Amino acid sequence: MLKHFGLPDAAARLHKAIEATTAAGILTRDLGGTATTEDVTKALIAALNG
């Protein structure tokens, strides 16, 4: 969606944050993990800020 709105840099940053979060094993139950949506959100924000 970010690419569609002409924000490719933001899209790339978010994609990297998602990759880092999932690589760290922070996953919701539907993906085989135990994290809550809030846990995943906090991890994504930390990855974006870190």
C-alpha distance matrix in Angstrom:
0.0 3.8 5.4 5.0 6.4 8.8 8.7 9.5 12.1 10.3 7.9 11.4 13.1 11.1 11.6 15.2 15.7 14.7 17.1 19.7 19.6 20.0 22.5 24.5 24.8 23.0 21.9 21.9 24.6 22.6 22.0 25.6 25.7 27.2 24.8 23.7 20.2 21.6 22.9 19.5 17.9 20.9 20.7 17.0 18.1 21.2 19.5 17.3 20.6 22.9
3.8 0.0 3.8 5.3 5.1 6.5 5.1 6.4 8.6 6.8 5.3 9.0 10.4 9.3 10.5 13.6 14.2 14.1 16.5 18.7 19.0 20.0 22.2 24.0 24.8 23.0 22.5 23.0 26.1 24.5 23.5 27.0 26.7 28.1 25.3 24.4 21.0 21.8 22.8 19.6 17.6 20.0 19.8 16.0 16.5 19.4 17.7 15.0 18.0 20.4
5.4 3.8 0.0 3.8 5.3 5.0 5.0 4.7 8.2 8.0 6.0 8.8 11.4 11.0 11.2 14.2 15.7 15.6 17.3 19.8 20.7 21.3 23.1 25.3 26.3 25.0 24.5 25.3 28.2 26.3 25.0 28.5 28.5 30.3 27.8 27.2 23.9 25.0 25.7 22.2 20.6 23.0 22.3 18.5 19.3 21.9 19.6 17.1 20.3 22.2
5.0 5.3 3.8 0.0 3.8 5.4 7.3 8.2 11.7 11.2 9.5 12.5 14.9 14.1 14.3 17.7 18.8 18.4 20.2 22.9 23.4 23.8 26.0 28.2 28.8 27.3 26.4 26.7 29.4 27.2 26.4 30.1 30.2 31.9 29.5 28.6 25.1 26.4 27.5 24.2 22.4 25.1 24.8 21.0 21.8 24.7 22.7 20.2 23.2 25.4
6.4 5.1 5.3 3.8 0.0 3.8 5.7 8.3 11.1 10.3 9.8 13.1 14.8 14.2 15.4 18.4 19.2 19.3 21.5 23.7 24.1 25.1 27.3 29.1 29.9 28.1 27.5 27.7 30.7 28.8 28.2 31.8 31.5 32.9 30.1 28.9 25.3 26.1 27.4 24.4 22.1 24.5 24.6 20.8 20.9 23.9 22.4 19.4 22.0 24.6
8.8 6.5 5.0 5.4 3.8 0.0 3.8 6.0 8.9 9.3 9.3 11.8 13.8 14.2 15.2 17.7 19.0 19.6 21.4 23.5 24.5 25.6 27.3 29.2 30.5 29.0 28.7 29.4 32.5 30.8 29.7 33.2 32.9 34.4 31.6 30.8 27.3 27.9 28.9 25.7 23.6 25.6 25.3 21.5 21.5 24.1 22.2 19.1 21.6 23.9
8.7 5.1 5.0 7.3 5.7 3.8 0.0 3.8 5.6 5.5 6.3 8.8 10.2 10.9 12.4 14.6 15.7 16.7 18.5 20.3 21.3 22.7 24.4 26.1 27.6 26.0 26.1 27.1 30.3 28.9 27.7 31.0 30.4 31.8 28.9 28.2 24.8 25.2 25.9 22.8 20.6 22.4 21.9 18.1 18.0 20.4 18.5 15.4 17.8 20.1
9.5 6.4 4.7 8.2 8.3 6.0 3.8 0.0 3.8 5.5 4.9 6.1 8.7 9.9 10.3 12.3 14.2 15.2 16.4 18.3 19.9 21.0 22.2 24.3 25.9 24.9 25.0 26.4 29.6 28.2 26.4 29.7 29.3 31.0 28.4 28.1 25.1 25.6 25.8 22.5 20.9 22.6 21.5 17.8 18.2 20.2 17.7 15.0 17.8 19.4
12.1 8.6 8.2 11.7 11.1 8.9 5.6 3.8 0.0 3.8 5.4 5.1 6.3 8.7 9.8 10.7 12.4 14.3 15.4 16.6 18.4 20.1 21.0 22.7 24.8 23.7 24.4 26.1 29.6 28.6 26.7 29.6 28.8 30.4 27.5 27.5 24.6 24.7 24.6 21.5 19.8 20.9 19.7 16.1 16.1 17.7 15.1 12.3 14.7 16.1
10.3 6.8 8.0 11.2 10.3 9.3 5.5 5.5 3.8 0.0 3.8 5.4 5.1 6.2 8.5 9.9 10.6 12.3 14.2 15.4 16.5 18.4 19.8 21.2 23.0 21.4 22.0 23.4 26.9 26.1 24.5 27.5 26.4 27.7 24.7 24.3 21.3 21.3 21.5 18.5 16.4 17.7 16.9 13.2 13.1 15.2 13.1 10.0 12.6 14.7
7.9 5.3 6.0 9.5 9.8 9.3 6.3 4.9 5.4 3.8 0.0 3.8 5.5 5.2 6.1 8.7 9.9 10.5 12.3 14.3 15.3 16.5 18.1 20.0 21.4 20.1 20.2 21.5 24.8 23.6 21.9 25.1 24.5 26.1 23.5 23.2 20.2 20.9 21.0 17.6 16.1 18.0 16.9 13.1 14.0 16.2 13.7 11.3 14.6 16.3
11.4 9.0 8.8 12.5 13.1 11.8 8.8 6.1 5.1 5.4 3.8 0.0 3.8 5.5 5.0 6.2 8.6 9.8 10.5 12.3 14.2 15.4 16.3 18.3 20.2 19.5 20.0 22.0 25.3 24.3 22.1 24.9 24.3 26.2 23.7 24.0 21.4 22.0 21.4 18.0 17.1 18.4 16.6 13.2 14.3 15.7 12.6 10.7 13.9 14.8
13.1 10.4 11.4 14.9 14.8 13.8 10.2 8.7 6.3 5.1 5.5 3.8 0.0 3.8 5.5 5.2 6.3 8.7 10.0 10.6 12.3 14.4 15.3 16.6 18.8 17.7 18.8 20.9 24.4 23.9 21.8 24.4 23.2 24.6 21.8 22.1 19.7 19.6 19.0 15.9 14.6 15.4 13.7 10.4 11.0 12.1 9.2 7.0 10.1 11.1
11.1 9.3 11.0 14.1 14.2 14.2 10.9 9.9 8.7 6.2 5.2 5.5 3.8 0.0 3.8 5.4 5.0 6.2 8.6 9.8 10.4 12.3 14.0 15.3 16.9 15.3 15.9 17.6 21.1 20.5 18.7 21.5 20.3 21.7 18.9 18.9 16.3 16.6 16.2 12.9 11.7 13.2 11.7 8.0 9.3 11.3 8.8 7.0 10.7 12.2
11.6 10.5 11.2 14.3 15.4 15.2 12.4 10.3 9.8 8.5 6.1 5.0 5.5 3.8 0.0 3.8 5.4 5.1 6.2 8.7 9.9 10.7 12.1 14.2 15.6 14.8 15.1 17.1 20.4 19.4 17.1 19.9 19.3 21.3 19.0 19.5 17.2 18.2 17.4 13.8 13.5 15.2 13.1 9.9 12.1 13.5 10.4 9.8 13.5 14.1
15.2 13.6 14.2 17.7 18.4 17.7 14.6 12.3 10.7 9.9 8.7 6.2 5.2 5.4 3.8 0.0 3.8 5.4 5.0 6.1 8.6 10.0 10.3 12.2 14.4 14.1 15.2 17.9 21.2 20.8 18.1 20.4 19.4 21.3 19.0 20.1 18.2 18.7 17.3 14.0 14.0 14.8 12.1 9.5 11.6 11.9 8.3 8.4 11.7 11.4
15.7 14.2 15.7 18.8 19.2 19.0 15.7 14.2 12.4 10.6 9.9 8.6 6.3 5.0 5.4 3.8 0.0 3.8 5.4 5.1 6.1 8.6 9.8 10.6 12.7 11.5 13.0 15.5 19.0 19.1 16.7 18.9 17.3 18.7 16.0 16.9 15.1 15.2 13.7 10.6 10.4 11.0 8.4 5.7 8.0 8.5 5.2 5.8 9.3 9.4
14.7 14.1 15.6 18.4 19.3 19.6 16.7 15.2 14.3 12.3 10.5 9.8 8.7 6.2 5.1 5.4 3.8 0.0 3.8 5.5 5.1 6.1 8.4 9.9 10.9 9.7 10.3 12.6 16.0 15.6 13.2 15.7 14.6 16.4 14.0 15.0 13.1 14.1 12.8 9.2 9.9 11.5 8.9 6.4 9.8 10.8 8.2 9.2 12.7 12.9
17.1 16.5 17.3 20.2 21.5 21.4 18.5 16.4 15.4 14.2 12.3 10.5 10.0 8.6 6.2 5.0 5.4 3.8 0.0 3.8 5.5 5.3 5.9 8.5 10.0 10.2 11.1 14.0 17.1 16.7 13.6 15.7 14.9 17.2 15.5 17.2 16.0 17.1 15.1 11.8 13.1 14.2 11.0 9.4 12.7 12.8 9.6 11.2 14.4 13.7
19.7 18.7 19.8 22.9 23.7 23.5 20.3 18.3 16.6 15.4 14.3 12.3 10.6 9.8 8.7 6.1 5.1 5.5 3.8 0.0 3.8 5.6 5.1 6.1 8.8 9.0 11.2 14.5 17.6 18.1 15.1 16.4 14.8 16.7 14.7 16.7 15.9 16.3 13.8 11.1 12.5 12.6 8.9 8.2 11.2 10.2 7.1 9.7 12.3 10.9
19.6 19.0 20.7 23.4 24.1 24.5 21.3 19.9 18.4 16.5 15.3 14.2 12.3 10.4 9.9 8.6 6.1 5.1 5.5 3.8 0.0 3.8 5.5 5.2 6.7 5.6 7.8 11.0 14.3 15.1 12.5 13.8 11.8 13.2 11.0 12.9 12.3 12.8 10.2 7.4 9.4 9.8 6.2 6.3 9.7 9.2 7.3 10.1 12.6 11.9
20.0 20.0 21.3 23.8 25.1 25.6 22.7 21.0 20.1 18.4 16.5 15.4 14.4 12.3 10.7 10.0 8.6 6.1 5.3 5.6 3.8 0.0 3.8 5.3 5.1 5.3 6.1 9.6 12.4 12.7 9.6 10.9 9.6 12.1 10.8 13.1 12.8 14.3 11.8 8.9 11.6 12.7 9.5 9.5 13.1 13.0 10.9 13.5 16.3 15.5
22.5 22.2 23.1 26.0 27.3 27.3 24.4 22.2 21.0 19.8 18.1 16.3 15.3 14.0 12.1 10.3 9.8 8.4 5.9 5.1 5.5 3.8 0.0 3.8 5.3 7.4 9.1 12.8 15.2 15.8 12.3 12.9 11.7 14.2 13.4 16.2 16.3 17.4 14.4 12.0 14.7 15.0 11.4 11.7 15.1 14.1 11.6 14.6 17.0 15.4
24.5 24.0 25.3 28.2 29.1 29.2 26.1 24.3 22.7 21.2 20.0 18.3 16.6 15.3 14.2 12.2 10.6 9.9 8.5 6.1 5.2 5.3 3.8 0.0 3.8 5.6 8.6 12.3 14.8 16.2 13.2 13.1 10.9 12.6 11.5 14.5 15.2 15.6 12.2 10.7 13.5 13.0 9.4 11.0 13.9 12.3 10.7 14.2 16.0 14.2
24.8 24.8 26.3 28.8 29.9 30.5 27.6 25.9 24.8 23.0 21.4 20.2 18.8 16.9 15.6 14.4 12.7 10.9 10.0 8.8 6.7 5.1 5.3 3.8 0.0 3.8 5.7 9.4 11.3 12.9 9.9 9.4 7.2 9.3 9.0 12.4 13.5 14.7 11.4 10.0 13.5 13.6 10.6 12.2 15.5 14.5 13.4 16.6 18.6 17.3
23.0 23.0 25.0 27.3 28.1 29.0 26.0 24.9 23.7 21.4 20.1 19.5 17.7 15.3 14.8 14.1 11.5 9.7 10.2 9.0 5.6 5.3 7.4 5.6 3.8 0.0 3.8 7.0 9.8 11.7 9.5 9.6 6.7 7.7 6.1 9.0 10.0 10.9 7.7 6.3 9.9 10.2 7.6 9.6 12.7 12.3 11.8 14.8 16.7 16.1
21.9 22.5 24.5 26.4 27.5 28.7 26.1 25.0 24.4 22.0 20.2 20.0 18.8 15.9 15.1 15.2 13.0 10.3 11.1 11.2 7.8 6.1 9.1 8.6 5.7 3.8 0.0 3.8 6.6 8.0 5.9 6.6 4.4 6.4 5.5 7.9 8.7 10.9 8.7 6.8 10.5 11.9 10.1 11.1 14.5 14.9 14.3 16.8 19.2 19.0
21.9 23.0 25.3 26.7 27.7 29.4 27.1 26.4 26.1 23.4 21.5 22.0 20.9 17.6 17.1 17.9 15.5 12.6 14.0 14.5 11.0 9.6 12.8 12.3 9.4 7.0 3.8 0.0 3.8 5.5 5.5 6.6 4.8 5.5 4.7 5.7 6.6 9.6 8.5 7.3 10.5 12.6 11.8 12.7 15.8 16.8 16.7 18.8 21.1 21.5
24.6 26.1 28.2 29.4 30.7 32.5 30.3 29.6 29.6 26.9 24.8 25.3 24.4 21.1 20.4 21.2 19.0 16.0 17.1 17.6 14.3 12.4 15.2 14.8 11.3 9.8 6.6 3.8 0.0 3.8 5.3 4.9 4.6 5.1 6.7 7.7 9.4 12.5 11.6 11.0 14.1 16.1 15.4 16.5 19.5 20.4 20.4 22.6 24.9 25.1
22.6 24.5 26.3 27.2 28.8 30.8 28.9 28.2 28.6 26.1 23.6 24.3 23.9 20.5 19.4 20.8 19.1 15.6 16.7 18.1 15.1 12.7 15.8 16.2 12.9 11.7 8.0 5.5 3.8 0.0 3.8 5.6 7.2 8.8 9.8 10.3 10.7 14.3 13.9 12.4 15.2 17.8 17.0 17.3 20.5 21.8 21.3 23.1 25.9 26.3
22.0 23.5 25.0 26.4 28.2 29.7 27.7 26.4 26.7 24.5 21.9 22.1 21.8 18.7 17.1 18.1 16.7 13.2 13.6 15.1 12.5 9.6 12.3 13.2 9.9 9.5 5.9 5.5 5.3 3.8 0.0 3.8 5.7 8.7 9.7 11.2 11.6 14.9 13.7 11.7 14.8 17.1 15.6 15.8 19.3 20.3 19.3 21.3 24.2 24.1
25.6 27.0 28.5 30.1 31.8 33.2 31.0 29.7 29.6 27.5 25.1 24.9 24.4 21.5 19.9 20.4 18.9 15.7 15.7 16.4 13.8 10.9 12.9 13.1 9.4 9.6 6.6 6.6 4.9 5.6 3.8 0.0 3.8 7.0 9.3 11.6 13.2 16.1 14.3 13.1 16.6 18.3 16.7 17.7 21.1 21.5 20.7 23.3 25.8 25.4
25.7 26.7 28.5 30.2 31.5 32.9 30.4 29.3 28.8 26.4 24.5 24.3 23.2 20.3 19.3 19.4 17.3 14.6 14.9 14.8 11.8 9.6 11.7 10.9 7.2 6.7 4.4 4.8 4.6 7.2 5.7 3.8 0.0 3.8 5.9 8.8 10.9 13.2 11.0 10.4 14.1 15.3 13.7 15.3 18.5 18.6 18.3 21.0 23.2 22.8
27.2 28.1 30.3 31.9 32.9 34.4 31.8 31.0 30.4 27.7 26.1 26.2 24.6 21.7 21.3 21.3 18.7 16.4 17.2 16.7 13.2 12.1 14.2 12.6 9.3 7.7 6.4 5.5 5.1 8.8 8.7 7.0 3.8 0.0 3.8 6.6 9.7 11.5 9.4 10.1 13.5 14.3 13.5 15.7 18.4 18.4 18.9 21.6 23.3 23.0
24.8 25.3 27.8 29.5 30.1 31.6 28.9 28.4 27.5 24.7 23.5 23.7 21.8 18.9 19.0 19.0 16.0 14.0 15.5 14.7 11.0 10.8 13.4 11.5 9.0 6.1 5.5 4.7 6.7 9.8 9.7 9.3 5.9 3.8 0.0 3.8 6.6 7.9 5.6 6.5 9.8 10.5 10.1 12.3 14.7 15.0 15.8 18.3 19.9 20.0
23.7 24.4 27.2 28.6 28.9 30.8 28.2 28.1 27.5 24.3 23.2 24.0 22.1 18.9 19.5 20.1 16.9 15.0 17.2 16.7 12.9 13.1 16.2 14.5 12.4 9.0 7.9 5.7 7.7 10.3 11.2 11.6 8.8 6.6 3.8 0.0 3.8 5.2 5.0 6.4 8.6 9.9 10.7 12.5 14.3 15.4 16.6 18.5 20.0 20.8
20.2 21.0 23.9 25.1 25.3 27.3 24.8 25.1 24.6 21.3 20.2 21.4 19.7 16.3 17.2 18.2 15.1 13.1 16.0 15.9 12.3 12.8 16.3 15.2 13.5 10.0 8.7 6.6 9.4 10.7 11.6 13.2 10.9 9.7 6.6 3.8 0.0 3.8 5.4 5.2 6.1 8.6 9.9 10.5 12.3 14.2 15.3 16.5 18.3 19.6
21.6 21.8 25.0 26.4 26.1 27.9 25.2 25.6 24.7 21.3 20.9 22.0 19.6 16.6 18.2 18.7 15.2 14.1 17.1 16.3 12.8 14.3 17.4 15.6 14.7 10.9 10.9 9.6 12.5 14.3 14.9 16.1 13.2 11.5 7.9 5.2 3.8 0.0 3.8 5.4 5.0 6.1 8.5 9.8 10.5 12.2 14.1 15.3 16.4 17.9
22.9 22.8 25.7 27.5 27.4 28.9 25.9 25.8 24.6 21.5 21.0 21.4 19.0 16.2 17.4 17.3 13.7 12.8 15.1 13.8 10.2 11.8 14.4 12.2 11.4 7.7 8.7 8.5 11.6 13.9 13.7 14.3 11.0 9.4 5.6 5.0 5.4 3.8 0.0 3.8 5.5 5.2 6.2 8.7 10.0 10.6 12.3 14.3 15.4 16.1
19.5 19.6 22.2 24.2 24.4 25.7 22.8 22.5 21.5 18.5 17.6 18.0 15.9 12.9 13.8 14.0 10.6 9.2 11.8 11.1 7.4 8.9 12.0 10.7 10.0 6.3 6.8 7.3 11.0 12.4 11.7 13.1 10.4 10.1 6.5 6.4 5.2 5.4 3.8 0.0 3.8 5.5 5.0 6.1 8.6 9.8 10.4 12.2 14.2 14.9
17.9 17.6 20.6 22.4 22.1 23.6 20.6 20.9 19.8 16.4 16.1 17.1 14.6 11.7 13.5 14.0 10.4 9.9 13.1 12.5 9.4 11.6 14.7 13.5 13.5 9.9 10.5 10.5 14.1 15.2 14.8 16.6 14.1 13.5 9.8 8.6 6.1 5.0 5.5 3.8 0.0 3.8 5.4 5.1 6.2 8.6 9.8 10.6 12.3 14.0
20.9 20.0 23.0 25.1 24.5 25.6 22.4 22.6 20.9 17.7 18.0 18.4 15.4 13.2 15.2 14.8 11.0 11.5 14.2 12.6 9.8 12.7 15.0 13.0 13.6 10.2 11.9 12.6 16.1 17.8 17.1 18.3 15.3 14.3 10.5 9.9 8.6 6.1 5.2 5.5 3.8 0.0 3.8 5.5 5.1 6.1 8.6 9.9 10.5 11.8
20.7 19.8 22.3 24.8 24.6 25.3 21.9 21.5 19.7 16.9 16.9 16.6 13.7 11.7 13.1 12.1 8.4 8.9 11.0 8.9 6.2 9.5 11.4 9.4 10.6 7.6 10.1 11.8 15.4 17.0 15.6 16.7 13.7 13.5 10.1 10.7 9.9 8.5 6.2 5.0 5.4 3.8 0.0 3.8 5.5 5.0 6.1 8.6 9.8 10.1
17.0 16.0 18.5 21.0 20.8 21.5 18.1 17.8 16.1 13.2 13.1 13.2 10.4 8.0 9.9 9.5 5.7 6.4 9.4 8.2 6.3 9.5 11.7 11.0 12.2 9.6 11.1 12.7 16.5 17.3 15.8 17.7 15.3 15.7 12.3 12.5 10.5 9.8 8.7 6.1 5.1 5.5 3.8 0.0 3.8 5.4 5.0 6.2 8.6 9.7
18.1 16.5 19.3 21.8 20.9 21.5 18.0 18.2 16.1 13.1 14.0 14.3 11.0 9.3 12.1 11.6 8.0 9.8 12.7 11.2 9.7 13.1 15.1 13.9 15.5 12.7 14.5 15.8 19.5 20.5 19.3 21.1 18.5 18.4 14.7 14.3 12.3 10.5 10.0 8.6 6.2 5.1 5.5 3.8 0.0 3.8 5.4 5.0 6.1 8.4
21.2 19.4 21.9 24.7 23.9 24.1 20.4 20.2 17.7 15.2 16.2 15.7 12.1 11.3 13.5 11.9 8.5 10.8 12.8 10.2 9.2 13.0 14.1 12.3 14.5 12.3 14.9 16.8 20.4 21.8 20.3 21.5 18.6 18.4 15.0 15.4 14.2 12.2 10.6 9.8 8.6 6.1 5.0 5.4 3.8 0.0 3.8 5.4 5.1 5.7
19.5 17.7 19.6 22.7 22.4 22.2 18.5 17.7 15.1 13.1 13.7 12.6 9.2 8.8 10.4 8.3 5.2 8.2 9.6 7.1 7.3 10.9 11.6 10.7 13.4 11.8 14.3 16.7 20.4 21.3 19.3 20.7 18.3 18.9 15.8 16.6 15.3 14.1 12.3 10.4 9.8 8.6 6.1 5.0 5.4 3.8 0.0 3.8 5.4 5.0
17.3 15.0 17.1 20.2 19.4 19.1 15.4 15.0 12.3 10.0 11.3 10.7 7.0 7.0 9.8 8.4 5.8 9.2 11.2 9.7 10.1 13.5 14.6 14.2 16.6 14.8 16.8 18.8 22.6 23.1 21.3 23.3 21.0 21.6 18.3 18.5 16.5 15.3 14.3 12.2 10.6 9.9 8.6 6.2 5.0 5.4 3.8 0.0 3.8 5.6
20.6 18.0 20.3 23.2 22.0 21.6 17.8 17.8 14.7 12.6 14.6 13.9 10.1 10.7 13.5 11.7 9.3 12.7 14.4 12.3 12.6 16.3 17.0 16.0 18.6 16.7 19.2 21.1 24.9 25.9 24.2 25.8 23.2 23.3 19.9 20.0 18.3 16.4 15.4 14.2 12.3 10.5 9.8 8.6 6.1 5.1 5.4 3.8 0.0 3.8
22.9 20.4 22.2 25.4 24.6 23.9 20.1 19.4 16.1 14.7 16.3 14.8 11.1 12.2 14.1 11.4 9.4 12.9 13.7 10.9 11.9 15.5 15.4 14.2 17.3 16.1 19.0 21.5 25.1 26.3 24.1 25.4 22.8 23.0 20.0 20.8 19.6 17.9 16.1 14.9 14.0 11.8 10.1 9.7 8.4 5.7 5.0 5.6 3.8 0.0
